[in-house]
């Protein structure tokens, strides 16, 4: 690409970015050795609109608690402008459950207004989707036996594990932990061929709207596509990839508990909400690839939840 002569010249517009300035900004992106002063000037003069769409397009990844209190972060989300909040930014909270006490959870901003206007009753509260950096400290089963009967909604994971974490998160966030309507599978036909392929039998065959505050993610929210999902019922309104995984695919890999990065020895596989067959649910493996596992396996619990 050819740029006008003097790409590191002074930028004169104080309120708008001219066509010449756009060339300079492009040059900076492609050539990081261009004078840092110019980069700072371009950054100041490129006006980023404070709304969900704009902020979903930028990954930053800083600790927000070095700049703001949790109350201030929640206000920036609930008023819908998301000022100085970007994908990958995070803050830490401490929760206690019957499984673990004083567990520190790193909450990553994964998407803004993802569920806006969705649901049988339109959801119209500004929100940030939170994905924990790591799975919770416990490893848990979807069901006690290798069955997906009753779909995700009727699983032990949804009815027991998610309920416990809902209580814990509500203790931290109170009314800022948002409940929305989620379309979840509630029936499985054990003899229908699965769309997951590989000779799998059994597919989700029904769904309904449920009040929900915390839920396992879908394959599409993580990968951007279906892989092992048994049928169209598995996805519902969880039908777009979260901005976090679009910007930072390395976020697929995690460990159980804590805020540190996963390493080669402590990575865990973690559950998704998609039915894969009569006995299997979809998972993200500890190696980062897509798979499915018998419902009685003990895997990582890494749900999403909404705050605002």
C-alpha positions as CSV (number, residue, x, y, z in Angstrom):
1,X,0.0,0.0,0.0
2,X,1.4,3.5,-0.9
3,X,1.1,6.3,1.6
4,X,1.5,10.1,1.1
5,X,4.9,11.5,1.6
6,X,5.5,12.5,5.2
7,X,3.4,10.0,7.0
8,X,4.9,11.1,10.3
9,X,3.8,14.8,9.8
10,X,1.8,16.7,12.4
11,X,-1.9,16.0,12.4
12,X,-3.7,19.2,12.3
13,X,-7.4,18.3,12.8
14,X,-8.4,18.5,16.4
15,X,-11.9,17.0,16.2
16,X,-11.9,14.8,13.1
17,X,-9.6,12.4,11.3
18,X,-8.9,13.5,7.8
19,X,-8.3,11.1,4.9
20,X,-4.6,11.9,5.1
21,X,-4.7,11.0,8.8
22,X,-6.3,7.7,8.0
23,X,-3.3,6.9,5.8
24,X,-1.1,7.7,8.8
25,X,-3.1,5.5,11.1
26,X,-2.9,2.6,8.6
27,X,0.9,3.1,8.4
28,X,1.2,2.9,12.1
29,X,-0.7,-0.4,12.2
30,X,1.5,-1.9,9.5
31,X,4.8,-0.3,10.6
32,X,5.2,-0.1,14.4
33,X,8.6,1.6,14.0
34,X,6.9,4.9,12.9
35,X,7.4,7.7,15.4
36,X,5.6,7.0,18.7
37,X,4.5,10.6,19.0
38,X,2.5,10.3,15.8
39,X,0.9,7.1,17.1
40,X,-0.2,8.9,20.3
41,X,-1.7,11.8,18.3
42,X,-3.6,9.5,16.0
43,X,-4.9,7.6,19.0
44,X,-6.2,10.8,20.6
45,X,-7.9,12.1,17.5
46,X,-9.6,8.9,16.3
47,X,-13.0,9.2,18.0
48,X,-14.2,5.8,19.3
49,X,-17.9,6.0,19.9
50,X,-19.0,4.8,23.3
51,X,-21.4,2.0,22.5
52,X,-21.5,-1.7,22.4
53,X,-20.7,-2.2,18.8
54,X,-17.6,0.0,18.9
55,X,-16.2,-1.5,22.1
56,X,-16.9,-5.1,21.0
57,X,-14.3,-4.4,18.2
58,X,-11.4,-3.6,20.5
59,X,-9.3,-6.0,22.6
60,X,-7.3,-4.4,25.5
61,X,-7.0,-6.8,28.5
62,X,-6.2,-4.5,31.5
63,X,-7.1,-4.9,35.2
64,X,-9.9,-2.4,35.6
65,X,-9.6,-2.3,39.3
66,X,-6.4,-0.3,38.9
67,X,-8.5,2.5,37.5
68,X,-12.1,2.1,38.8
69,X,-14.1,0.6,41.7
70,X,-16.5,-2.3,40.9
71,X,-19.4,0.1,41.4
72,X,-18.0,2.5,38.8
73,X,-17.5,-0.4,36.3
74,X,-21.1,-1.5,36.8
75,X,-22.3,2.0,36.2
76,X,-20.4,2.3,33.0
77,X,-22.0,-1.0,31.8
78,X,-25.6,-0.3,33.0
79,X,-25.7,3.1,31.4
80,X,-24.9,1.6,28.0
81,X,-21.9,3.7,27.0
82,X,-19.2,1.3,28.2
83,X,-16.7,4.2,28.4
84,X,-13.1,3.0,28.8
85,X,-14.2,-0.7,28.9
86,X,-13.0,-3.0,26.2
87,X,-13.0,-6.7,25.4
88,X,-10.4,-8.7,27.5
89,X,-10.5,-6.1,30.4
90,X,-11.0,-7.8,33.7
91,X,-11.6,-7.5,37.4
92,X,-11.3,-10.1,40.3
93,X,-14.0,-11.1,42.7
94,X,-14.2,-13.5,45.6
95,X,-17.0,-16.0,45.9
96,X,-17.9,-18.8,48.4
97,X,-20.0,-21.9,47.6
98,X,-20.6,-25.3,49.2
99,X,-17.8,-26.5,46.9
100,X,-15.1,-23.9,47.7
101,X,-14.7,-21.0,50.1
102,X,-13.1,-17.7,49.3
103,X,-12.5,-18.6,45.6
104,X,-11.0,-15.8,43.6
105,X,-12.5,-15.5,40.1
106,X,-11.1,-13.3,37.3
107,X,-14.1,-11.9,35.4
108,X,-13.2,-11.1,31.8
109,X,-15.4,-8.7,29.7
110,X,-16.3,-11.0,26.8
111,X,-19.0,-9.1,25.0
112,X,-21.2,-6.0,25.3
113,X,-25.0,-6.1,24.8
114,X,-24.8,-9.6,23.3
115,X,-28.4,-10.4,24.3
116,X,-29.9,-7.0,23.6
117,X,-33.6,-7.3,22.4
118,X,-33.4,-11.2,22.4
119,X,-35.9,-13.4,24.1
120,X,-39.6,-14.1,24.0
121,X,-39.8,-11.0,26.1
122,X,-37.2,-8.6,24.7
123,X,-34.2,-8.2,27.0
124,X,-33.4,-4.4,27.1
125,X,-30.9,-4.0,29.9
126,X,-27.4,-2.9,28.9
127,X,-25.0,-5.6,29.9
128,X,-21.5,-7.1,29.7
129,X,-21.1,-10.8,29.2
130,X,-18.6,-12.2,31.7
131,X,-16.5,-15.3,31.1
132,X,-14.2,-16.4,33.9
133,X,-10.6,-16.6,32.9
134,X,-10.4,-20.1,34.3
135,X,-13.0,-22.7,35.1
136,X,-14.3,-22.7,38.7
137,X,-12.1,-24.6,41.1
138,X,-14.4,-27.7,41.2
139,X,-14.6,-30.4,38.5
140,X,-18.2,-31.5,38.0
141,X,-20.4,-33.9,36.0
142,X,-23.3,-33.0,33.7
143,X,-25.3,-35.9,35.1
144,X,-24.5,-38.8,37.4
145,X,-24.8,-41.3,34.5
146,X,-24.0,-41.0,30.8
147,X,-27.3,-39.7,29.7
148,X,-28.5,-36.4,28.2
149,X,-32.2,-37.2,28.8
150,X,-34.0,-33.9,29.5
151,X,-31.4,-31.8,27.7
152,X,-29.3,-29.2,29.3
153,X,-32.0,-27.6,31.3
154,X,-32.8,-30.8,33.2
155,X,-29.2,-31.8,33.8
156,X,-27.6,-31.9,37.2
157,X,-25.2,-29.2,36.0
158,X,-28.0,-26.7,35.2
159,X,-30.3,-27.5,38.1
160,X,-27.7,-27.9,40.9
161,X,-24.2,-26.6,40.0
162,X,-25.4,-23.5,38.2
163,X,-27.9,-22.7,41.0
164,X,-25.1,-22.8,43.6
165,X,-23.0,-20.4,41.6
166,X,-25.9,-18.2,40.9
167,X,-26.3,-17.7,44.6
168,X,-22.6,-17.0,45.1
169,X,-22.5,-14.4,42.3
170,X,-25.6,-12.7,43.5
171,X,-23.9,-12.2,46.8
172,X,-21.2,-10.2,45.0
173,X,-23.2,-8.4,42.4
174,X,-26.7,-8.2,43.9
175,X,-29.2,-6.7,41.4
176,X,-26.4,-6.1,38.9
177,X,-26.3,-9.9,38.2
178,X,-28.9,-9.9,35.4
179,X,-31.5,-12.5,34.6
180,X,-32.7,-12.9,31.0
181,X,-34.7,-15.4,29.1
182,X,-32.6,-18.2,27.6
183,X,-33.8,-20.8,25.1
184,X,-32.6,-24.2,26.5
185,X,-33.0,-27.8,25.5
186,X,-35.4,-29.8,27.6
187,X,-35.8,-33.0,25.7
188,X,-33.7,-35.6,23.8
189,X,-34.7,-38.2,21.3
190,X,-32.4,-41.1,22.0
191,X,-32.8,-42.8,18.6
192,X,-32.5,-39.8,16.3
193,X,-29.1,-39.6,14.4
194,X,-27.0,-36.8,15.9
195,X,-26.0,-33.9,13.6
196,X,-22.6,-34.2,15.4
197,X,-21.9,-37.1,13.0
198,X,-19.3,-39.9,13.7
199,X,-22.2,-42.4,14.0
200,X,-23.5,-40.7,17.2
201,X,-27.2,-41.4,18.0
202,X,-29.5,-39.2,20.1
203,X,-30.4,-35.6,19.5
204,X,-32.0,-32.7,21.4
205,X,-35.7,-32.5,20.3
206,X,-37.3,-29.8,22.3
207,X,-36.6,-26.4,24.0
208,X,-38.3,-23.7,26.0
209,X,-37.7,-20.2,27.4
210,X,-36.4,-20.1,30.9
211,X,-35.3,-17.3,33.3
212,X,-31.6,-17.6,33.5
213,X,-28.7,-15.7,35.1
214,X,-25.8,-18.1,34.6
215,X,-25.4,-20.7,31.9
216,X,-22.8,-22.9,30.1
217,X,-21.7,-21.5,26.8
218,X,-22.7,-22.9,23.4
219,X,-20.3,-24.2,20.8
220,X,-21.1,-21.2,18.5
221,X,-20.3,-18.7,21.4
222,X,-16.9,-20.3,21.7
223,X,-15.8,-21.5,18.3
224,X,-18.1,-19.4,16.0
225,X,-19.7,-22.6,14.6
226,X,-21.3,-25.9,15.6
227,X,-19.1,-29.0,15.7
228,X,-20.6,-31.8,17.9
229,X,-24.1,-30.2,18.4
230,X,-26.8,-32.8,17.9
231,X,-29.5,-30.6,16.4
232,X,-30.7,-27.0,15.9
233,X,-32.2,-27.0,19.3
234,X,-28.8,-26.9,21.0
235,X,-28.0,-23.3,20.1
236,X,-31.1,-21.1,20.7
237,X,-30.1,-17.4,21.0
238,X,-26.5,-18.3,21.9
239,X,-25.9,-18.1,18.1
240,X,-23.0,-15.7,17.7
241,X,-19.3,-16.0,18.7
242,X,-18.4,-14.0,21.8
243,X,-16.0,-11.1,21.0
244,X,-13.5,-12.5,23.5
245,X,-12.9,-15.7,21.6
246,X,-12.9,-13.9,18.3
247,X,-10.2,-11.5,19.4
248,X,-8.2,-14.0,21.6
249,X,-8.6,-17.6,20.6
250,X,-6.0,-18.5,23.3
251,X,-8.8,-17.9,25.8
252,X,-10.1,-21.3,24.9
253,X,-7.5,-23.0,27.1
254,X,-7.9,-22.7,30.9
255,X,-7.2,-24.4,34.2
256,X,-9.4,-25.1,37.2
257,X,-9.5,-22.2,39.7
258,X,-7.3,-19.2,40.3
259,X,-6.3,-16.3,38.1
260,X,-3.0,-17.5,36.7
261,X,-2.5,-18.6,33.1
262,X,-2.9,-22.3,32.4
263,X,0.3,-24.2,31.7
264,X,1.1,-27.6,30.0
265,X,0.5,-29.5,33.3
266,X,-2.7,-28.0,34.7
267,X,-5.0,-27.4,31.7
268,X,-8.5,-28.8,32.0
269,X,-11.3,-29.6,29.6
270,X,-14.6,-27.9,30.2
271,X,-18.3,-28.4,29.5
272,X,-20.5,-26.7,26.9
273,X,-24.3,-26.8,27.0
274,X,-24.7,-28.5,23.6
275,X,-26.1,-32.1,23.6
276,X,-23.9,-34.3,21.3
277,X,-25.8,-37.6,21.6
278,X,-27.9,-39.6,23.9
279,X,-25.0,-39.9,26.3
280,X,-22.6,-37.1,25.5
281,X,-22.4,-33.3,25.8
282,X,-19.9,-31.1,23.9
283,X,-16.7,-29.9,25.5
284,X,-13.6,-27.8,24.9
285,X,-10.6,-30.1,25.5
286,X,-7.6,-29.2,27.6
287,X,-5.7,-29.1,24.3
288,X,-8.0,-26.5,22.8
289,X,-9.9,-28.6,20.3
290,X,-13.6,-29.5,20.0
291,X,-14.9,-32.8,21.4
292,X,-17.6,-34.4,23.3
293,X,-17.6,-36.5,26.5
294,X,-19.9,-38.8,28.4
295,X,-22.2,-36.8,30.7
296,X,-20.8,-38.5,33.9
297,X,-17.3,-37.3,33.2
298,X,-15.8,-34.7,35.6
299,X,-14.9,-31.6,33.7
300,X,-14.4,-27.9,34.1
301,X,-17.3,-25.6,34.9
302,X,-16.9,-22.3,33.0
303,X,-20.2,-20.6,32.5
304,X,-21.0,-17.1,31.3
305,X,-23.1,-14.6,33.2
306,X,-24.4,-11.0,32.6
307,X,-23.8,-7.9,34.7
308,X,-25.1,-4.4,34.2
